[in-house]
Amino acid sequence: MSLQDDIMRDTRVAMKGRDRLRVEALRMLTAALKNGEIEKGRSLTEDEELAILRRQLKQREDAAKAFSWADREQQARAEAAEAKIVRRYLPSPLSDEELEAIVEEAIRETGATSMRDMSTAMARATAHAGKRVEGKRLAALMRGRLQN
């Protein structure tokens, strides 16, 4: 069952349960995924679906911060609640310790010693981490490790 199918099923359950916030958040996800399909002109792969969900999560988190800074706490709470709903559909992220271990293993396996070797080490680390880490977070840790 695809991510879109899970979201559609959960939308129906939320509608029956009259959970307005959840219905709105899930509809927003459905629209984002449909727009992604329209852009690509085909069905999305799992990686593409996850990228869209990560983008939606970041938007919700950024909006919650902005509302909080503007002393609009009700809107900030609503955005944070939507972010929590989006997070449910993403794989659990790796802890810092797990990620550091993956980076060390990738460096050891590839024999990387400097920034010139970063692309091969990143490819190996990405293969080990799978879908549980954002590329920016992995790249920052790898860069920090190879620059030392």
Secondary structure, DSSP 8 states (H G I E B T S, - for coil): --HHHHHHHHHHHHHHTT-HHHHHHHHHHHHHHHHHHHHHTS---HHHHHHHHHHHHHHHHHHHHHHHHTT-HHHHHHHHHHHHHHHTTS-----HHHHHHHHHHHHHHHT--SGGGHHHHHHHHHHHHGGGS-HHHHHHHHHHHHH-
